[in-house]
Amino acid sequence: MDAVDNVNADLLQIYTNLFEAAYGVNESEAQALAHISILEAWSYNDPDYNHDTNGAALAIDNGLRLSFLYSLTRPTDERSGLEPLITSEIGLTDRSEDSAYGDTMPSYVFVRAHDSEVQTIIASIIAEQINPETDGYTFTLDELNQAFEIYNADMNSVDKEYTHYNIPAAYSLLLTNMESVPRVYYGDLYTDNGQYMATKSPYYDQITTLLQARIRYAAGGQSMAVTYYTPASSMSTDNADSVLNETGVLTSVRYGYGIMTADQEATDDSVLTSGIVTIISNNPNLQLDDSEVIAVQVGIAHAGQYYRPLLYPTADGLQSYLNDSDTDITKLVDDNGYIYFTADEIKGYETVDMNGYLSVWVPVGADENQDIRVSADTSAYAEGELTYQATAALDSQVIYEGFSNFQDFVTSDSEYTNKLIAENVDLFTSWGITSFEMAPQYVSTDDGTFLDSIIQNGYAFDDRYDLAMSQNNKYGSAEDLRNAIKALHAAGIQVIADWVPDQIYSLPGEEVVTATRVNDYGEETEGAYINNTLYVANSKSSGEDYQAQYGGEFLDYLQETYPEMFEVAMISTGEPIDPSTKIKVWKAEYFNGTNILGKGAGYVLSDAATGTYFTVTENGTFLPKQLTTDSAITGFYYDGTGMSYFSTSGYCAKASFIVYNGYYYYFDDNGYMVTGTVEINGKTYYFLPNGIQLRDAIYEDENGNQYYFGPLGNQYFNNYYSFDVEEVVDGVTTTVTKWRHFDENGVMARGLVEIDGVYQYYDDNGYQVKGELITDADGNLRYFKEDSGEMVVSDFVKIGDNDWYYFDENGIAVTGAQTIAGQNLYFDDNGVQAKGVFVTNADGTRSYYDADSGEKIVADFFTTGDNDWYYADENGNLVTGSQIINGQNLYFAEDGLQAKGVFVTDTAGNIHYYDANSGELAVNTFVGDGDDWYYFDENGIAVTGAQVINGQHLYFADNGIQVKGEIVTDANGNRYYYDADSGEMAVNTFVEIDGVWYYFGADGIAVTGAQVIEGQNLYFNADGSQVKGDVVRINGLRYYYDANSGEQVRNQWVTLPDGTVVFFNARGYTWG
């Protein structure tokens, strides 16, 4: 049923009564699901009304539809978080943990439709890029073709300006969600323009893969969650309040047939080769820290199984793997029912079909013919049961909206939509389609005055019975329609007709009607010139069409066959349907209104002085006096008593308004001009001393009270009134609607006022403030709601990118530290809530308020990113200095930043080190810092001097750095050497240092003087360096030590460094 919100509620009763009587949809689930109907009902109230009245149709989950659009498909600067995809205030179902059927209202949902999210885009393209003189809804076919060239190119681009991002991601949830019926849109599988089914969209493969996989895998309970992870340091976080800052990853898990929760063990009824996992991010810049692991619980029942991708992201776009044989990629479910993903696997992509991240996973091992859909229950409903209920059988339904508004006109009979539908029923069956929604099959009007009649899509028509009978419609012949329906029915697919009860266009006959301009709710439009005015409307059909032939002809049959339909009182009248009224010719009396025809308020001529319409009838004539040969006075006339006025027709104005030179006057019952405040027909007017009426003007009295007299001069009282006001924004002039309020005395509201128990604010011009912060006369900051203008009381408000305020019970923005709903929060001097910032308290301590919730961190660690960690104590104050927390010895700088991977020198001069990961004090361990090493003792103090550690003799400098590859001299002048690699003290060994050799004895001290080592007579200087190739004097005797080995030379002539040749005897010396 098209445009439910535009029709009388009686029609909802009528179709429900018909479907109950004719098809027994209220008798069993099987009957209901065999005859599914849907409501195009956009209002958030419609699902409740439909549920409460047990309507024989499914309502839209419009909240979820909007979540698809704003969480996924909008540009990044317009996207919301992912949480509304799970639950929202306007959605029908909470899917965070959905473990049972029947706990929500049954509904259907979609991402786009033939009009929604299509024609508005085309209109924008036409108005912005092709013809700025139009609103985009009235165009030529050439302009439409140009628009689709832009539209289709945009759809196939990575960076989209007009079309939608992440269509496959939206469908991955649409087609796997529990407890709702998905409606798939033709224009997401094929291009909206072009011949029917001729050109596939870039999303065809992904969506059809999901459709076929739905048959095999989508079953069981559902769990959804959004988890936030630590970003990689390379991920930009400079985009305030944007999804580009977010690290949230959404997971949706269906556990499989017969498995309703994650911890449920498999039973004999379970189908372990069913179940499906969807993973989504809406951030194309997503980069997670390498340490992050994304764990997804697919259910304990699947432990030990393998899952594989159904849709898999790559730099070139999504890859579709319908069957197990299409991919070798798998993940093993662990013993706890989890599969795991790394940060390298889940990251942001920018491709034609993906702006963020998407993957879908299914169990390995399903047969290609596996079908886990559930048949409808044939047992009779119990008394009081609803026609439609959220069941597994309802879950098994898929509606296909199988048309686009903008399909091209055919170039040959073979291209007609209804012919191609009949030819492709096997394809629709393979997709799992259970209901096929067809385009409206009316023969279209072709006046070309607006979108529907230009493209002739079946929504603009003047004969409700002409279903391709007078001529082919856009979709084919009447025979083509019958053949398409027969083919779909033969394949077990039901057919949904698009019933359009709310519109009929371009009727050929005219009628004079009494017209009053009203709003969408039938309420009289204030200030309208057409008010109980005669008007000529195209409200009459020809009497020679199919309406004349078939109108009312089925009422007798219906009454005889389904008499109960005619016994039910209609909601609007309290009376049953009157079958005696058979409409053969449409007339104004059958309509509740018509669109604006633009003929003007004075289209039917009347006399200005009397307001009487000129007529020539058999019952009398009323014409201008000049045409009846009567004498006539015209214009203003003063008779000595007062001023009168005679119209150009010669009639004296009495009890009527007169327009003269653009000004309005009123003449009373005696024909005299009035001044001052006057009540006329229950309305109050004001006339200046010269008789000119105040119109669209404000009058201020001596007390400063202001009053408004509207466009027709009547004073506004005791109500809200709208005004069109021009505003200049960024150099562009736009017209916006603003509201004023006038009390029972007509006084215009200004400033802070209470109206009907609600506080509102009006500026100096009397316009209501909505969606703005206002500082009142006392300096208090207040906020007034964007929709109602009501002052916010005891509630939070988000303003701008991410500024949050809280307004107390008096509507005043709070500042400073506050406890609200048990949370410790802080608001700065401007009322902005502290989020992700440090606040210095009055006593000099510092506190931190969480970046998401704004709650003060208490008795917990927190990070501000880049591995910067802090700890807030039980009072929420950042700790500093050395602390023992949870048994760990930690250290925090003066600003509260935890020491990690840094050295800290305490007041006693002791050096400490805190681990780079845990931040814990290093105790009884070595710590490396580049090439430098330290050892920290049992107290966490860096040791110095000689140390024995783990049996090794080591040495540490005064700064704690371990000595390696160096000689150390102790307080007694003894010299030691510590190995360059291990740092261990050299013992009983030679060491070469810078080409000089030393020998360190058993105590590690460098030996000096004459030494016998390993049978060699050697000599070492006082500094421990070995003598080689030189003479040593000992007790007046000279000894020489070999230049290579350093051994003492004996019984040998030696040429000394000075060139002399000397003989060293058997004892190794010589005199002199």
Secondary structure by P-SEA (a helix, b strand, c coil): ccccccccaaaaaaaaaaaaaaccccccaaaaaabbbbbcccccaaaaaaaaacccbbbbaaaaaaaaaaacccccccccccccccccccccccccccccccccccccccccccccccaaaaaaaaacccccccccccccaaaaaaaaaaaaaaaacccccccccaaaaaaaaaaccccbbbbbbcccccccccccccccccaaaaaaaaaaaaacccccbbbbbccccccccccccccccccccccbbbbbbccccccccccccccccccccbbbbbbbbccccccccccbbbbbccccccccbbbbbcbbbcccccccccccccccbbbbbcccbbbbbccccbbbbbccccccbbbbbbbcccccccccccccccccccccccccccccccccbbbbccccccccccccccccaaaaaaacaaaaaaacccbbbbcccccccccccccccccccccccccccccccccccccccaaaaaaaaaaaaaacbbbbccccccccccccccccccccccccccccccccccccbbbbbccccccccccccccccaaaaaaaaccccccccccccccccccccccccccccccccccccccccccbbbbccccccccccccccccccccccccccccccccccbbbbbccccccccccccccccbbbbbcccccccccccccccbbbbbcccccccccccccccccbbbbbcccccccccbbbbbbbbbbcccbbbbbbbbbbbcccccccccccccccbbbbbcccccccccccccccccbbbbbbccccccccccccccccbbbbbbccccccccccccccccbbbbcccccccccccccccccbbbbbbcccccccccccccccccbbbbbccccccccccccccccbbbbcccccccccccccccccbbbbbbcccccccccbbbbcccbbbbbccccccccccccccccbbbbcccccccccbbbbccccbbbbbbcccccccccbbbbcccbbbbbccccccccccccccccbbbbccccccccccccccccbbbbbbcccccccccccccccccbbbbbcccccccc
